[in-house]
Amino acid sequence: MFIARSKSLIAACTRLNGNIALVHPVTVSTTLSPRFGITPLSFTIQRRLLSTNNSPLCANIKLDYFNIRGLAEPIRMVLHYGGVKFEDVRSPLPGWPPKMSESDKDKYRWGQVPCAVIDGKELYQSATITRYFAGQCGLIPADPYLAALCDEYVDVQRDIMIAWAPAAFAPTAAKKRLLCDDIYRLTKPRFLDVFEKIIKGSSSGKHLVGDKMTWADIHMAYAFDHVEKLIEFDVIKDHPSMKKVCETVWNVPSLKKWKETRPETPA
Ligand SMILES: N[C@@H](CCC(=O)N[C@@H](CS)C(=O)NCC(=O)O)C(=O)O
């Protein structure tokens, strides 16, 4: 017996039903109904069922970057969210900021990483790669305007990260403190308060766009976790709704596990 509530999930299961039902008939549901002995489909299985034939879920994926979180971390998070297997290739960091030798640069189309290799095909630019996998993992809304809002919010988060960079690379602790105060004064009204208002006014109170998790949420959790790591200062301590979005992301079991087990790196 098969019970599924979502139309697209039913369609996907119908496509795959032969394989699944013949091997192991199961009673499943997209929602929890323990009273009726119905087993919920795990999010990972739901995503696998909903993936299309050319989804990266079936592809051979390699992510090439340095042994830091940096620009690759939102990509890794999206892939972990999607339960996507990938090879997390981490080259030793060649100093700070990372500068590759000319011969290493020649290995990459634009002389930079991250580089994702999907079934042998290369893809560059961290935001492009993150968005590509987000689309395959159900993290981009179908509505084009809502999808574009996700892009907008991710771009703003990147602007915030750029604004904090001077504090991250300050030469002394005293200089860092001064810069933190200045940057906070500038970024709070311009960016943080605006995000706070957007989330407070949302239907869920825990997502940036619509009432489901999107890659804008995952990118927000990445961005503020990363800034906090670099400057040892919780930038969103006075923004409870932003905190809620980040906590919601980090409470997804696969991301919680990733946060607990990922390599400890300097940046
Ligand atoms: N806009 C690019 C920037 C990529 C980038 O700056 N990568 C740095 C590492 S974080 C790099 O490869 N540096 C080595 C070099 O330029 O020699 C992106 O978002 O992917």
The ligand as a MOL file (V3000), in Angstrom:
LIG
                    3D

  0  0  0     0  0            999 V3000
M  V30 BEGIN CTAB
M  V30 COUNTS 20 19 0 0 0
M  V30 BEGIN ATOM
M  V30 1 N 33.8850 34.9750 -7.5620 0
M  V30 2 C 34.5780 33.7140 -7.3330 0
M  V30 3 C 35.8080 33.9930 -6.4900 0
M  V30 4 C 36.6790 32.7710 -6.3810 0
M  V30 5 C 37.9130 33.0240 -5.5580 0
M  V30 6 O 38.2730 34.1910 -5.2450 0
M  V30 7 N 38.5960 31.9530 -5.2090 0
M  V30 8 C 39.8190 32.0510 -4.4670 0
M  V30 9 C 39.7260 31.2070 -3.1900 0
M  V30 10 S 38.5370 31.8350 -2.0610 0
M  V30 11 C 40.9560 31.4730 -5.2690 0
M  V30 12 O 40.7690 30.5430 -6.0290 0
M  V30 13 N 42.1440 32.0300 -5.0840 0
M  V30 14 C 43.3380 31.5550 -5.6910 0
M  V30 15 C 43.9470 32.5530 -6.6130 0
M  V30 16 O 43.2420 33.5170 -7.0280 0
M  V30 17 O 45.1210 32.3690 -6.9420 0
M  V30 18 C 33.6030 32.7170 -6.6580 0
M  V30 19 O 32.6700 33.1730 -5.9660 0
M  V30 20 O 33.7600 31.5060 -6.8440 0
M  V30 END ATOM
M  V30 BEGIN BOND
M  V30 1 1 1 2
M  V30 2 1 2 3
M  V30 3 1 2 18
M  V30 4 1 3 4
M  V30 5 1 4 5
M  V30 6 2 5 6
M  V30 7 1 5 7
M  V30 8 1 7 8
M  V30 9 1 8 9
M  V30 10 1 8 11
M  V30 11 1 9 10
M  V30 12 2 11 12
M  V30 13 1 11 13
M  V30 14 1 13 14
M  V30 15 1 14 15
M  V30 16 2 15 16
M  V30 17 1 15 17
M  V30 18 2 18 19
M  V30 19 1 18 20
M  V30 END BOND
M  V30 END CTAB
M  END
